[in-house]
Amino acid sequence: MTAVPNTQTGFFRIDCPDPHKQRRKQILTAHPEIRQLFGPEPRSALLVAGLVLLHFSMAFLLRDAPVWLLAGAAYCVGAYVSASLYALIHDAAHGLIFRRRNANRIVAILANTPLVIVSAESFRRYHYWHHANMGDYRQDVGIPTRWEASWVGNSTWRKAVWLTFFVVFQAFRTAKFSGSSPFFTKWMTINVVVQLAVDVVIVWLLGPGPLLYLFLSFFFAFSLHPLGARVLQEHLMVEDGQETNNFTGPSNILECNFGCHNEHHDFPGIPWSRLPSVSRIAPEFYEPLHAFTSRWKLIRAFIFDPQWDLFHHAVRNAPEQ
């Protein structure tokens, strides 16, 4: 399958259906034993509890630290804790921690508490449409806006700015979203109230330093950081026709196998702990696919290579003019 650049929109036009749905059928036909990997992973709740305790403990220990130490700790350690918690929020959004939907929501809101910014319920909402309509410009917030891609262009410094402040650009992408689910729900309200209460208590009891550490940890996890390169790795088209890419570096385990992104899109019903087993069972389907081995190299290539830009995303419909 060939991706054709659209001269009017700039993105790559894809006319075929979601490739993951087709590959899922092929793999299950060839390896029906993969069905045994489906289902929730309750032990992830224990991991969430441990990571939350670790993050808050570090924030407490750094309560009187200078800003430079807070930032250094957040970049070198805290970002990885935040990325792991976000990955577990992701699993909860797929119902992969407990069988009951509300139990997953509770775990996700708990995982959200050290991240400072309300994330659990909003992620659940938009991520559903990312899977249901991958490549749909108006429903897949994984696709940049036309303005965003045009502004970044091939400029080295704008690429660096975009990657540094990705969380801001991501927030603006929701303006193009046309999904039907309501935004302000009971669980969104619970998420907001709990998060605001936690943030206020932290400042009240410990001062602003710990909250700054936690915020920077979350910010760096989606910024100019090896972890932040995940936003490039996942769906930037660097090989003709391949919409999803894996990351195979050793740090993959530190973010709960988020690098197994093809396996996840092929089988969103398999939790993070079992995703590596998919490619071990069906290597003939995954070994031919392009994968990144270094996110630092990916960052350098994206920023300095003029051939790489944000228009290297597949779309299945025409963006609004």
FENUR-V897449 format. One record per backbone hydrogen bond with DSSP energy under -0.5 kcal/mol. NH is the residue of the N-H (numbers start at 1). CO is the residue of the C=O. E is the energy in kcal/mol with one decimal. If there is no record, write none. Layout:
NH|CO|E, NH|CO|E
//
This chain:
4|13|-1.7, 5|3|-0.5, 6|11|-2.9, 7|5|-0.7, 10|6|-2.9, 12|311|-0.5, 12|313|-2.2, 13|4|-3.3, 13|11|-0.6, 14|315|-2.4, 21|18|-0.8, 22|18|-1.0, 23|19|-2.4, 24|20|-2.3, 25|21|-1.5, 26|22|-1.9, 27|23|-2.9, 28|24|-2.4, 29|25|-1.8, 30|26|-2.0, 31|27|-3.4, 34|31|-2.0, 35|32|-1.7, 36|33|-1.7, 37|34|-2.2, 38|35|-1.3, 39|269|-1.8, 41|96|-2.4, 44|41|-2.1, 45|42|-1.8, 46|42|-0.6, 47|43|-1.7, 48|44|-2.5, 49|45|-2.2, 50|46|-2.3, 51|47|-2.6, 52|48|-2.6, 53|49|-2.2, 54|50|-2.3, 55|51|-2.7, 56|52|-2.5, 57|53|-2.2, 58|54|-2.3, 59|55|-2.1, 60|56|-2.2, 61|57|-2.4, 62|58|-1.7, 63|60|-1.5, 65|62|-1.6, 70|66|-2.2, 71|67|-2.9, 72|68|-2.2, 73|69|-2.7, 74|70|-2.3, 75|71|-2.4, 76|72|-2.5, 77|73|-2.3, 78|73|-2.4, 79|74|-2.4, 80|77|-0.9, 81|77|-1.5, 82|78|-2.8, 83|79|-2.6, 84|80|-2.0, 85|81|-2.3, 86|82|-2.5, 87|83|-2.2, 88|84|-1.8, 89|85|-2.1, 90|86|-2.0, 91|87|-1.9, 92|88|-2.4, 93|89|-2.1, 94|90|-1.1, 95|92|-1.7, 96|91|-2.4, 97|98|-0.5, 104|100|-1.7, 105|101|-1.8, 106|102|-2.2, 107|103|-2.0, 108|104|-2.3, 109|105|-2.4, 110|106|-2.1, 111|107|-2.6, 112|108|-1.5, 113|109|-0.9, 113|110|-0.9, 115|112|-2.2, 116|113|-0.7, 117|115|-2.9, 123|119|-2.7, 124|120|-2.0, 125|121|-2.0, 126|122|-2.2, 127|123|-2.9, 128|124|-1.4, 129|125|-0.9, 130|126|-1.5, 131|127|-1.7, 132|128|-2.5, 133|129|-2.5, 134|131|-0.7, 136|133|-2.2, 137|135|-0.8, 139|136|-1.0, 140|136|-2.6, 141|139|-0.8, 143|140|-1.7, 149|145|-2.5, 150|146|-2.5, 151|147|-2.9, 152|148|-2.2, 153|149|-2.5, 155|152|-1.6, 159|155|-2.1, 160|156|-1.9, 161|157|-2.2, 162|158|-2.9, 163|159|-2.4, 164|160|-2.2, 165|161|-2.5, 166|163|-0.9, 168|165|-1.0, 169|165|-1.6, 170|166|-3.0, 171|167|-1.5, 172|168|-1.5, 173|169|-1.1, 174|170|-0.7, 174|171|-0.9, 175|172|-1.5, 176|173|-1.7, 177|174|-1.2, 178|138|-1.9, 185|183|-1.2, 189|185|-2.2, 190|186|-2.1, 191|187|-2.4, 192|188|-2.5, 193|189|-2.7, 194|190|-2.8, 195|191|-2.3, 196|192|-2.6, 197|193|-2.2, 198|194|-2.4, 199|195|-2.5, 200|196|-2.4, 201|197|-2.4, 202|198|-2.3, 203|199|-1.9, 204|200|-2.6, 205|201|-2.7, 206|202|-2.8, 207|202|-0.7, 207|203|-1.2, 211|207|-0.6, 212|208|-2.4, 213|209|-2.5, 214|210|-2.3, 215|211|-2.6, 216|212|-2.8, 217|213|-2.0, 218|214|-1.9, 219|215|-2.9, 220|216|-3.1, 221|217|-1.3, 222|218|-0.5, 222|219|-1.3, 223|220|-1.7, 225|223|-2.3, 229|225|-1.4, 230|227|-1.7, 231|228|-1.7, 232|229|-1.4, 233|229|-2.7, 234|230|-2.2, 236|232|-1.5, 237|312|-3.4, 238|236|-1.0, 242|239|-2.2, 243|241|-0.7, 245|234|-2.0, 246|290|-0.8, 247|259|-1.7, 248|292|-2.7, 252|249|-1.8, 253|250|-1.0, 254|251|-1.3, 255|252|-1.3, 256|253|-1.4, 257|252|-1.7, 258|252|-0.6, 258|255|-0.9, 260|257|-1.8, 261|259|-2.2, 264|260|-1.8, 265|261|-2.3, 266|262|-2.4, 267|263|-2.4, 270|267|-1.8, 271|39|-0.7, 274|271|-1.5, 275|271|-0.7, 275|272|-0.8, 277|274|-1.0, 278|274|-0.6, 278|275|-1.6, 279|275|-0.8, 280|276|-1.2, 281|277|-2.1, 282|278|-2.4, 285|282|-1.5, 286|282|-0.7, 286|283|-0.6, 287|283|-2.8, 289|286|-1.4, 292|246|-3.0, 298|294|-1.3, 299|295|-2.5, 300|296|-2.4, 301|297|-2.6, 302|298|-2.5, 303|299|-2.5, 304|300|-2.6, 305|301|-2.1, 306|304|-0.7, 308|305|-1.8, 309|307|-0.5, 312|309|-1.4, 313|311|-2.1, 315|12|-2.6, 316|135|-3.1, 317|135|-0.5
//
